């Protein structure tokens, strides 16, 4: 890898930039954060002062002209991501865009084409893939068993009718969980069905329950509901003799996993046969990441590092726009097969 640092800029100085991406970039040794841009100059200036960023802009095109950049982090709102990412690539700059990779598969496919036409990398910040805990559990489970089932849950308590006007929340927020189910399953969906709900007088859909069959034989489920008791985010991986339960939030910012191993005789009834030969292993995701800082143990720093490394080496990051296109198309497939 090159000894020099990649010169990068950030477009969008809102909450996600200030809470996870800017702290990450300031800690990454081979990243040189040289500029920040936001249509609200006061927000860009505040971020620049907080994180000691020399260049401050409200016009990204001016920034493109004045700064010698290796890459750009696109951290604007979901309904603005497409245009900014497109313009970065057409200006000759690789970019990493926050999720979703477009508010429709049409947008995602267009970005993938633009990336190929311009020869400029477009990475997508689907950070759950990068969580050290997720990577460790996935690797371990694939080593000890054959994965047959993957389940995902992403529930919250939010008024989608007034807080999520720009797109279907399943497509722009639930994509996190849909993508990780697909990633952990390691295949593409050949058949699926979804039940959709609309609760608490909400004017738009706010609950989805999906089942999936993948081309490698894995089955999957995905549940998302925005009228619940609070934020719960978790995944399960199952195979003969082993099951992994990944807790990425149960009312808080948890990051832990439990792996259940079966080592005794088969049993189907706890009441009839008692507890069988089972062993339990606990994994602390914060300890695994070596940090109790949210951006460091929840995949944000890792995905930013991954993109910076790709800028310097010409390598392929964990999630490119071509890969993310598969997850966006899966969301639309799930929503088009409603029962």
C-alpha positions as CSV (number, residue, x, y, z in Angstrom):
1,X,0.0,0.0,0.0
2,X,1.2,3.6,-0.7
3,X,2.9,5.4,2.1
4,X,1.0,8.6,1.3
5,X,-2.4,9.7,2.7
6,X,-5.4,9.9,0.4
7,X,-6.8,13.5,0.1
8,X,-10.5,13.2,0.7
9,X,-13.4,15.6,1.1
10,X,-16.9,15.2,2.7
11,X,-20.1,16.5,1.1
12,X,-22.8,16.9,3.7
13,X,-22.1,18.1,7.2
14,X,-25.2,16.8,8.9
15,X,-25.7,14.3,11.7
16,X,-24.2,11.2,10.2
17,X,-21.1,13.1,9.1
18,X,-20.5,14.6,12.5
19,X,-21.4,11.6,14.6
20,X,-19.6,8.8,12.8
21,X,-17.8,9.6,9.5
22,X,-15.8,12.7,10.5
23,X,-14.6,11.1,13.7
24,X,-13.6,8.0,11.8
25,X,-11.7,10.0,9.1
26,X,-9.7,11.9,11.7
27,X,-8.6,8.7,13.2
28,X,-7.6,7.0,9.9
29,X,-3.8,7.5,9.5
30,X,-3.8,7.2,5.7
31,X,-6.6,9.7,5.2
32,X,-6.0,13.4,4.9
33,X,-9.4,15.2,5.3
34,X,-8.8,18.4,3.4
35,X,-12.3,19.8,2.8
36,X,-16.0,19.8,3.8
37,X,-18.9,21.1,1.8
38,X,-22.6,21.7,2.7
39,X,-25.2,23.9,1.1
40,X,-25.6,25.5,4.6
41,X,-22.2,27.1,4.9
42,X,-22.6,27.5,8.7
43,X,-22.8,23.7,9.0
44,X,-19.7,23.2,6.9
45,X,-17.9,25.8,8.9
46,X,-18.9,24.3,12.2
47,X,-17.7,20.8,11.1
48,X,-14.5,22.3,9.9
49,X,-13.8,24.0,13.2
50,X,-14.7,20.9,15.2
51,X,-12.5,18.5,13.2
52,X,-9.8,20.9,12.0
53,X,-10.6,20.7,8.3
54,X,-8.9,23.4,6.3
55,X,-11.2,23.7,3.3
56,X,-14.8,24.9,3.7
57,X,-17.3,25.2,0.9
58,X,-21.0,25.5,0.1
59,X,-20.5,24.8,-3.6
60,X,-19.2,21.3,-4.4
61,X,-18.3,22.3,-7.9
62,X,-16.0,25.0,-6.6
63,X,-14.5,22.5,-4.2
64,X,-13.8,20.1,-7.1
65,X,-11.9,22.8,-9.0
66,X,-9.9,24.2,-6.1
67,X,-9.0,21.0,-4.2
68,X,-6.7,18.2,-5.4
69,X,-8.8,15.3,-4.2
70,X,-8.4,11.5,-4.4
71,X,-12.0,10.8,-3.4
72,X,-15.2,12.1,-1.9
73,X,-17.5,10.9,0.8
74,X,-21.1,11.7,-0.1
75,X,-23.1,12.1,3.1
76,X,-26.2,14.0,2.1
77,X,-29.9,13.0,2.6
78,X,-31.2,9.9,0.8
79,X,-33.2,11.8,-1.9
80,X,-30.1,13.9,-2.8
81,X,-27.5,11.1,-2.9
82,X,-28.0,10.2,-6.6
83,X,-27.2,13.6,-8.0
84,X,-24.2,14.2,-5.8
85,X,-22.6,10.8,-6.4
86,X,-23.2,11.1,-10.2
87,X,-21.6,14.5,-10.3
88,X,-18.6,13.4,-8.3
89,X,-17.9,10.6,-10.8
90,X,-18.5,12.8,-13.8
91,X,-16.0,15.2,-12.3
92,X,-13.4,12.4,-12.3
93,X,-13.6,11.7,-8.6
94,X,-14.2,8.3,-6.9
95,X,-16.8,8.4,-4.2
96,X,-18.3,6.5,-1.3
97,X,-22.0,7.3,-0.9
98,X,-24.1,6.7,2.2
99,X,-26.9,4.3,1.9
100,X,-29.3,3.9,0.2
101,X,-27.5,3.5,-3.2
102,X,-30.4,5.5,-4.8
103,X,-34.1,5.6,-3.9
104,X,-34.9,3.1,-6.6
105,X,-33.2,0.3,-8.6
106,X,-33.4,2.6,-11.6
107,X,-31.1,5.1,-9.8
108,X,-28.8,2.4,-8.6
109,X,-28.4,0.9,-12.0
110,X,-27.7,4.3,-13.5
111,X,-24.9,5.0,-10.9
112,X,-23.4,1.6,-11.7
113,X,-23.4,2.5,-15.4
114,X,-21.8,5.9,-14.7
115,X,-19.2,4.2,-12.6
116,X,-18.3,1.9,-15.5
117,X,-18.4,4.6,-18.1
118,X,-16.2,7.0,-16.1
119,X,-14.0,4.3,-14.7
120,X,-14.5,5.9,-11.3
121,X,-15.2,3.9,-8.2
122,X,-18.5,4.2,-6.4
123,X,-18.6,2.5,-3.0
124,X,-21.7,2.3,-0.9
125,X,-21.7,2.7,2.9
126,X,-23.7,-0.3,4.0
127,X,-21.8,-0.3,7.3
128,X,-23.3,-3.5,8.9
129,X,-21.1,-5.6,6.6
130,X,-18.1,-3.9,8.1
131,X,-18.9,-4.5,11.8
132,X,-16.0,-6.5,13.2
133,X,-18.4,-8.7,15.1
134,X,-20.4,-9.5,12.0
135,X,-17.3,-10.4,10.1
136,X,-16.0,-12.6,12.9
137,X,-19.3,-14.4,13.4
138,X,-19.9,-14.9,9.7
139,X,-16.4,-16.4,9.2
140,X,-16.7,-18.7,12.2
141,X,-20.1,-20.0,11.2
142,X,-19.0,-20.7,7.7
143,X,-16.1,-22.7,9.0
144,X,-18.0,-24.9,11.4
145,X,-21.3,-25.5,9.6
146,X,-23.3,-25.1,6.4
147,X,-25.5,-22.1,6.6
148,X,-29.1,-23.0,5.8
149,X,-31.1,-20.0,7.3
150,X,-30.5,-16.3,7.9
151,X,-33.0,-14.0,9.7
152,X,-32.9,-10.3,10.1
153,X,-34.9,-7.8,12.3
154,X,-34.9,-4.0,12.2
155,X,-37.7,-2.4,14.2
156,X,-38.1,1.0,15.6
157,X,-40.7,3.5,16.9
158,X,-41.0,6.3,14.4
159,X,-43.8,8.3,12.7
160,X,-43.0,7.6,9.0
161,X,-45.8,9.8,7.8
162,X,-44.1,12.9,9.1
163,X,-40.4,11.9,9.4
164,X,-39.8,9.9,6.3
165,X,-41.5,11.7,3.4
166,X,-39.0,11.2,0.6
167,X,-39.2,7.5,0.1
168,X,-40.4,4.1,1.3
169,X,-38.6,3.5,4.6
170,X,-38.2,-0.2,3.9
171,X,-36.2,0.8,0.8
172,X,-34.1,3.6,2.3
173,X,-33.6,2.5,5.9
174,X,-34.6,-1.2,6.0
175,X,-32.0,-1.7,3.2
176,X,-29.4,-2.1,6.0
177,X,-31.1,-5.3,7.2
178,X,-32.1,-6.5,3.7
179,X,-28.5,-6.1,2.6
180,X,-27.0,-7.9,5.5
181,X,-29.4,-10.9,5.2
182,X,-28.4,-11.1,1.5
183,X,-24.7,-10.8,2.4
184,X,-24.8,-13.4,5.2
185,X,-26.8,-15.8,3.0
186,X,-24.2,-15.5,0.3
187,X,-26.6,-15.9,-2.6
188,X,-29.3,-14.2,-4.7
189,X,-33.0,-14.5,-4.1
190,X,-35.0,-16.7,-6.5
191,X,-38.4,-16.6,-4.7
192,X,-39.9,-14.3,-2.0
193,X,-43.1,-12.9,-0.5
194,X,-43.9,-10.0,1.8
195,X,-46.7,-9.1,4.1
196,X,-47.1,-5.3,4.5
197,X,-48.8,-3.5,7.3
198,X,-49.9,0.1,8.0
199,X,-50.5,0.7,11.8
200,X,-51.4,3.5,14.2
201,X,-53.2,5.6,11.5
202,X,-50.0,6.1,9.5
203,X,-50.7,7.3,5.9
204,X,-47.9,5.1,4.5
205,X,-46.8,1.5,5.0
206,X,-44.8,1.1,8.2
207,X,-44.3,-2.7,8.7
208,X,-43.0,-5.5,6.5
209,X,-42.4,-9.2,7.0
210,X,-40.6,-11.1,4.2
211,X,-39.6,-14.6,3.4
212,X,-36.9,-15.5,0.9
213,X,-35.3,-18.5,-0.9
214,X,-31.8,-18.0,-2.2
215,X,-30.2,-19.7,-5.2
216,X,-27.7,-21.6,-2.9
217,X,-30.4,-23.2,-0.9
218,X,-30.4,-20.8,2.1
219,X,-33.8,-19.6,3.3
220,X,-34.2,-16.1,4.8
221,X,-36.6,-13.9,6.7
222,X,-36.7,-10.1,7.3
223,X,-38.9,-8.2,9.7
224,X,-39.2,-4.4,9.9
225,X,-41.8,-2.4,11.8
226,X,-41.8,1.3,12.8
227,X,-44.5,1.1,15.4
228,X,-42.9,-1.0,18.1
229,X,-41.5,-0.6,21.6
230,X,-38.2,0.7,20.3
231,X,-35.1,0.0,18.2
232,X,-34.2,-3.7,17.9
233,X,-31.7,-4.8,15.3
234,X,-30.5,-8.4,15.1
235,X,-29.6,-11.2,12.9
236,X,-29.5,-15.0,13.1
237,X,-27.4,-17.6,11.2
238,X,-28.3,-21.2,11.4
239,X,-26.8,-24.5,10.2
240,X,-26.6,-28.1,11.4
241,X,-25.1,-28.1,14.9
242,X,-24.6,-24.3,15.3
243,X,-26.7,-21.1,15.5
244,X,-25.4,-17.5,15.8
245,X,-27.5,-14.7,17.3
246,X,-26.1,-11.2,16.5
247,X,-27.4,-8.4,18.7
248,X,-26.8,-5.0,17.1
249,X,-29.3,-3.1,19.3
250,X,-32.0,-3.9,21.8
251,X,-33.1,-0.5,22.9
252,X,-29.6,0.7,22.8
253,X,-26.3,0.5,20.9
254,X,-25.4,-3.1,21.8
255,X,-22.9,-5.1,19.7
256,X,-22.6,-8.7,20.9
257,X,-23.2,-12.2,19.7
258,X,-24.2,-15.6,21.2
259,X,-23.3,-18.8,19.4
260,X,-25.1,-22.0,20.3
261,X,-23.5,-25.3,19.6
262,X,-25.3,-28.6,19.8
263,X,-23.0,-31.5,20.9
264,X,-25.3,-34.0,22.4
265,X,-28.2,-36.2,21.4
266,X,-31.0,-34.8,19.2
267,X,-34.0,-33.3,21.1
268,X,-37.2,-31.7,20.1
269,X,-39.0,-31.2,23.4
270,X,-37.5,-29.4,26.4
271,X,-40.5,-30.5,28.5
272,X,-40.2,-34.1,27.5
273,X,-36.4,-34.6,27.3
274,X,-34.8,-31.8,29.2
275,X,-31.9,-29.7,28.1
276,X,-29.7,-31.4,25.6
277,X,-25.9,-31.2,25.1
278,X,-25.5,-27.6,24.2
279,X,-22.7,-25.1,24.6
280,X,-22.9,-21.4,24.5
281,X,-20.2,-18.9,23.5
282,X,-20.5,-15.1,24.0
283,X,-18.7,-12.6,21.9
284,X,-18.3,-8.9,22.8
285,X,-18.3,-6.8,19.7
286,X,-16.8,-3.7,21.4
287,X,-13.9,-5.8,22.7
288,X,-13.4,-7.3,19.3
289,X,-13.2,-3.9,17.7
290,X,-10.9,-2.6,20.5
291,X,-13.1,0.4,21.2
292,X,-16.3,1.4,22.9
293,X,-16.8,4.3,20.5
294,X,-19.9,3.7,18.3
295,X,-18.2,4.7,15.1
296,X,-15.3,2.3,15.7
297,X,-17.2,-0.8,16.7
298,X,-20.3,-0.4,14.4
299,X,-18.5,-0.6,11.1
300,X,-18.3,3.1,10.2
301,X,-14.6,3.5,10.7
302,X,-14.0,0.2,8.9
303,X,-16.0,1.1,5.8
304,X,-14.2,4.5,5.6
305,X,-10.9,2.8,6.0
306,X,-11.9,0.3,3.3
307,X,-12.7,3.1,0.8
308,X,-9.5,5.0,1.6
309,X,-7.4,1.8,1.1
310,X,-9.2,1.3,-2.3
311,X,-8.3,4.9,-3.3
312,X,-4.6,4.2,-2.6
313,X,-4.3,0.7,-3.9
314,X,-6.9,0.5,-6.7
315,X,-8.4,-2.4,-4.9
316,X,-12.1,-3.3,-4.6
317,X,-14.0,-2.2,-1.5
318,X,-16.3,-4.6,0.3
319,X,-19.5,-3.0,-1.2
320,X,-19.4,-1.4,-4.6
321,X,-22.3,0.1,-6.4
322,X,-22.6,-3.1,-8.5
323,X,-23.0,-5.2,-5.3
324,X,-25.4,-2.7,-3.7
325,X,-27.5,-2.8,-6.8
326,X,-28.3,-6.4,-5.9
327,X,-29.7,-5.4,-2.5
328,X,-31.7,-2.5,-3.9
329,X,-33.2,-4.8,-6.5
330,X,-34.0,-7.3,-3.8
331,X,-35.9,-4.6,-1.8
332,X,-38.0,-3.9,-4.9
333,X,-38.5,-7.6,-5.5
334,X,-39.7,-8.0,-1.9
335,X,-42.1,-5.1,-2.3
336,X,-43.5,-6.3,-5.6
337,X,-44.4,-9.8,-4.2
338,X,-46.9,-8.7,-1.5
339,X,-49.4,-11.3,-0.2
